[in-house]
């Protein structure tokens, strides 16, 4: 699951149900893979692909991706 966090100073956008939550979720699925090298919790990604709905959540299948940064483990 990918989380889109709002940056400080970014305004929430209004939706039909009211104000946007402080984050939105996107289910990302790579078909035929259980792991994608370099992608783990805390990694910031840029994804490119078509978004669809799956079980009520937006989902993206086999997107192109770029790893932007990683959290350092101490």
N, C-alpha and C positions, 0 to 999 in steps of 0.2 A: 504494500500500500504506500503510495506517495502522498505526502502532505504538502500543500501549497500554503506557506505561511505568508502573512502580510508583513511587509517591511515597515519599520517605524515611520510614521508620517504618512502612510498610505491609507486612504479612506476606504471604508467598506462599501461595497456596491449593494444596492437594494435589489431584492428578489421578490417574487410573487408572495412568498411567505413572510416577508419582512426584511430585516437587515441581514447582510451576509455574516456568517459566523467568522471568527478570527482566522479560521483556516477552512480549506475545502480538501476533500480527499479524492484521489484518483487511483483506481485499481489498475496496475500495469501487469500484463501477462505476456510472457515469452513462451509460445507454444513449443513443446518438445524439450523444454529445459526446466530443471529444478533450481539451478543457480546460474547467475550471470556473473562472470569474473569482474571484480571491482565494485560490484553493487552490494552494499550492506547497509545496515542501520546507520544513519548519520551522514551518509554521502549526499551531497547536493548534485542534482542532475538537471540537464536540459533535455526534454523529450520532444520528439517530433513524430506525429502520427495522427490518425483519425480517432476521434473519441466517439464511443457508443455507450449505451446503458447496459449494465449487467447486474441483475438483482437489485435494482434501484440506485446503483452507484455508477458514476461515469467510469468507463474502462477504456484502456488502450491496449491493443494486441500488437505484439512485435514492433514496438516503436524504435525508431533510430534514437540514439541517446549519446550524450556527451557528459562525462564526469567533470563537474566544475570544481569541487573541493571535497576534502575528506576531513573528518574530525580526527584529531591526533589523540591516540590513547596513551595515557601516562602510566 
